[in-house]
């Protein structure tokens, strides 16, 4: 399914062309050439109100263009065809979800041959199925069509011009100066070393956790190296929340919940509107107390007072602010008002954005740990932070010490920076090529509490796997209604 998400990302920024909706003969010809075309159009018109707006001179052509654009760009992609294939042969899904029994009197197995209510019922059966693979299929196809279609039509439909990138002149004038790197790349040995002595702390991941660690350890006089798989963006040069190449979207096992990970220096703080869920919230405290009860952390680790103090520091450093009531948009006001009617107590959370009209940037109001923490650390003249962007850590390197393993470094694989103006490529001047494997060593560590800090998704010890907090995104589609309960 990751291939589907990668394909989806490439379609989000597709240019919308204003053309008329294909007539029946054109559709028939396309369907004869490729049977999956009919499946594609049926899925598209199930998730979007195509029939409802068929006579609308503005919206109908936009839907038609988005539908054709998705097909023209995706039809030859194996992942896209794999997504559609089960809907062309519904009986192959078996009896587990009741689909086969529902189709029996209809004498068809093609999703495209069903009426709209019938198609919606089939999707409902899949979405509520006990088999996780089929629930994931329903969620994946829903996300693909809703996000790609509405992503393609949002500008002409709303009349809002999404200015995603600053001008080249602005970027050149605001590209930060970085002092000469202390890192040296030995191309023959494929090893990176520090010219000033051993690296005290090697931190993998520059998100809200890694950036704070790097900032504070360096400020304490330590030699710190921060490794990030995403690209290094000139702060303010692009609307990072809407650049697909900067977002690594993961899903829950059933595909219903999306987790937006950042693929840039600053991690999730670059692509999510809020810094994080406050660790003082009852839900987070319950998780921390659970870790304490299970012995994953010490009885006096991460007390509420310590967490509150640390979070207050982070909020001040990042410059987070609470949303004002006047900034709640119409859709969110429906949710807000509905919560109040149900006797709930909705609250406005902290945003890592500038207040309206206060941003120093031309295309974004975003604050991130890159702009607020890392940039100053990278530019420090006495003890600058070292950083390697576009580097994907593949494994941790260990050595044996008296029969005990000790972490001594990491092996990384270089990546290509995203091809956008506003990216600071190869800031250390290594000249390494994409796919090149390089080793980096730091002072050895015998445990995660010693000077080797690593946030790696593929190191799944029980403690690491149970100690994860994620940023959740739910896809909510509703009609234009004045109220919602």
NULO-329283 format. One record per residue (C-alpha): x, y, z. Coordinates in steps of 0.2 Angstrom, whole numbers. Each point is the difference from the previous one (the first is absolute). Layout:
% residues N
c1/c2/c3
X/Y/Z
...
//
This chain:
% residues 485
c1/c2/c3
0/0/0
15/12/2
1/-1/-19
-17/7/-1
4/14/12
15/5/-10
-10/0/-16
-13/10/8
13/13/5
5/2/-18
-18/4/-5
-4/13/13
8/15/-9
-6/-5/-17
-5/15/-10
-19/2/-3
-5/3/-18
-17/6/-4
-8/-12/-13
-18/-7/-2
-5/-16/7
4/-15/-12
-16/-6/-9
-6/-17/0
9/-6/-16
16/6/7
-3/-9/16
-5/-16/-9
16/1/-11
11/2/15
-9/-14/9
3/-12/-14
18/5/-1
2/-3/19
-13/-9/10
6/8/16
-5/17/-6
-18/-3/3
5/-6/18
9/17/2
-14/11/-5
-12/-10/11
11/2/15
3/19/-4
-19/3/-1
-3/-10/16
11/11/10
-4/16/-8
-17/7/-4
1/-1/-18
-18/-3/-4
-6/13/12
10/13/-9
-2/-6/-18
-9/15/-5
11/13/9
11/9/-13
14/4/12
1/-16/10
-4/-13/-12
15/4/-12
12/0/15
-6/-17/5
2/-6/-18
18/7/-1
5/-7/17
-6/-17/-5
9/0/-17
16/7/7
0/-14/14
-2/-13/-14
12/6/-12
14/2/13
-4/-16/9
-7/-13/-12
17/-8/-3
6/-1/18
0/-17/7
-5/6/17
-15/9/-7
-6/-15/-10
2/-11/15
-11/12/10
-14/-1/-13
1/-18/-5
-11/-7/15
-14/12/-5
0/-7/-17
-3/-18/6
-9/2/17
-5/-18/2
19/-4/1
-1/8/17
-9/-15/7
-14/-1/13
9/7/15
-8/17/-1
-17/-5/-7
4/8/-17
-2/-16/-10
-17/-3/8
-6/18/-4
6/-2/-18
-9/-17/-2
-17/7/-6
8/14/-10
9/-12/-12
16/10/-2
17/1/8
5/17/-7
0/15/11
-3/11/-15
-16/-9/-4
-8/4/16
-11/15/4
6/14/12
-9/-7/15
6/-18/-4
18/6/-1
-2/10/16
-6/-16/8
14/-11/-6
13/13/7
-10/0/16
2/-19/1
18/1/-3
3/14/12
-8/-10/14
7/-17/-4
9/-10/13
14/-3/-12
13/14/2
6/-2/-18
-17/5/-7
-3/14/12
17/7/-5
-5/-2/-18
-16/10/3
10/14/9
14/1/-13
-11/2/-15
-11/13/10
15/10/5
8/-1/-18
-15/7/-9
-6/13/13
18/7/2
5/0/-18
-17/6/-7
-2/14/13
18/4/-1
-1/3/-18
-15/11/0
2/10/16
7/16/-8
-12/3/-14
-15/-6/11
4/12/14
8/14/-10
15/0/12
17/-1/-8
11/-11/10
17/9/-1
11/-15/6
18/7/-4
9/16/2
9/8/-14
18/-5/-5
5/18/5
-7/-1/17
8/-17/3
17/6/-5
-1/15/11
-6/-11/15
11/-15/-2
9/-2/17
18/1/2
8/-15/7
18/-1/8
12/-12/-8
-4/-18/4
10/-9/13
-4/-17/-8
12/-8/-13
-5/-13/-12
13/-14/-4
-7/-6/-17
12/-14/-1
-5/-8/17
-18/7/-2
1/7/18
-5/17/7
10/7/15
1/16/10
16/10/-2
-2/6/18
0/-17/8
-12/-13/4
-19/4/-2
-7/0/18
-18/-2/-6
-7/-7/-16
-19/4/-2
-10/-8/-13
-16/9/-4
-2/19/0
-18/1/5
-7/8/17
10/-13/10
16/0/-9
1/19/-3
-2/4/18
13/-13/5
12/6/-13
-3/18/5
3/-3/19
14/-12/-1
10/12/-12
-4/15/12
8/-10/14
16/-1/-10
-2/-18/-7
5/-4/-18
-16/-5/-8
-4/-7/-17
-18/0/-6
-5/-12/-14
-16/3/-10
-7/-10/-14
-10/15/-7
6/15/-9
6/16/8
-12/14/-5
3/19/0
-11/6/14
-16/8/-7
4/-5/-18
-14/-11/-3
-17/-5/8
7/-16/7
-17/-6/6
-6/-2/-18
16/-7/-9
-3/-19/-2
19/-3/-1
2/6/18
-14/-12/7
2/-18/4
-18/-5/3
-2/-17/10
-16/-8/5
-7/-11/14
-1/-18/-4
-18/2/-7
5/15/-10
-13/11/9
12/11/9
14/10/-8
16/5/8
9/15/-8
19/-2/2
11/14/-6
13/-4/-13
10/16/3
12/8/13
-12/4/14
-10/-16/-3
-18/0/5
1/18/5
2/5/-18
-16/-9/-6
-12/1/15
-8/16/5
2/-4/19
16/-4/8
-6/-15/9
-14/-6/12
5/8/17
8/-13/11
-10/6/14
-16/-5/-7
-9/-14/10
1/-13/-15
19/3/-1
2/-1/18
-10/-16/1
13/-8/-13
15/6/10
-8/-7/16
-2/-16/-10
18/-1/-4
5/3/18
-12/-14/6
8/-12/-13
18/5/6
4/8/-17
5/16/9
6/3/18
-13/4/14
6/18/0
4/3/-18
-11/13/-10
-10/7/14
-14/11/-4
9/15/7
16/-4/-10
-10/-2/-16
-10/16/2
16/10/3
8/-8/-15
-15/2/-11
-1/19/5
18/2/-6
-4/-8/-16
-15/11/-3
10/15/3
15/-5/-11
-12/-5/-14
-11/15/2
-16/-10/0
-17/9/3
-17/-4/4
-13/2/-14
-12/14/2
-19/-3/-2
0/12/-15
11/-12/-9
-11/-15/1
-7/-4/-18
-17/-4/-4
2/-19/0
9/0/16
-13/11/8
-13/-14/-4
10/-12/10
3/13/14
-19/4/1
-5/-18/-1
12/-4/15
-7/14/10
-18/-6/-3
5/-17/6
7/7/16
18/-2/-4
14/12/3
10/3/-16
16/9/1
12/9/-12
17/-8/-1
17/8/-3
5/4/-18
18/2/-6
-5/13/-12
1/19/0
-16/10/4
-9/6/-15
9/14/-9
16/-2/11
10/-13/-11
17/6/-7
-2/-12/-14
-8/3/-17
-9/-17/-2
-2/-8/18
-4/4/18
9/-15/6
12/-1/15
10/-16/2
14/-7/10
11/3/-15
-3/19/0
-1/2/19
13/-12/7
11/-8/-13
5/15/-11
8/9/15
9/-15/5
6/-3/-17
7/18/-2
8/1/17
18/5/-2
7/-8/16
-8/-17/-1
-11/-2/-15
-11/-15/-1
5/-12/-14
-14/-7/-11
-2/-12/-15
-17/2/-9
-6/-12/-14
8/-15/9
-10/-15/4
7/-10/15
-1/-19/-4
7/-8/15
9/3/17
18/-6/1
5/-10/15
16/-7/7
3/-12/14
7/6/17
3/-14/13
-13/-10/-8
-13/15/0
-5/9/-16
3/18/-1
-7/12/-13
15/9/-9
-9/8/-14
-11/-1/-15
0/-5/-18
-10/12/-11
-5/0/-19
0/17/-8
-16/6/-9
-3/13/-13
-6/16/6
-18/5/-6
1/9/-17
-7/17/7
7/17/0
3/4/18
9/-16/5
18/1/7
8/-15/-8
16/-8/7
3/14/12
16/-9/6
7/-1/-18
3/-19/1
-5/-3/-18
-7/-17/4
-12/-8/-12
-17/-6/3
0/-18/6
18/1/6
2/-9/17
10/9/13
5/-4/18
1/13/15
7/-4/17
-3/8/17
5/-3/17
-6/-17/5
-16/-3/10
-5/-15/10
-18/5/1
-13/12/-7
3/12/16
18/2/-5
6/12/-14
-7/-8/-15
-18/7/-4
-9/-10/-13
-18/2/-7
-1/-15/-12
-16/-8/-5
9/-17/-4
8/-2/17
-15/-7/9
5/-5/17
-15/-2/12
3/17/8
2/9/-16
-15/-7/-8
-11/4/15
6/18/2
-6/8/-15
-11/15/-2
-7/4/-17
-9/15/-9
-17/-7/-6
-10/6/-15
-17/-6/-3
-9/3/-17
-17/8/3
-12/3/-14
-16/9/3
-14/9/-9
-1/19/2
-11/-1/15
-3/13/13
1/-12/14
9/-16/5
-2/-11/15
//
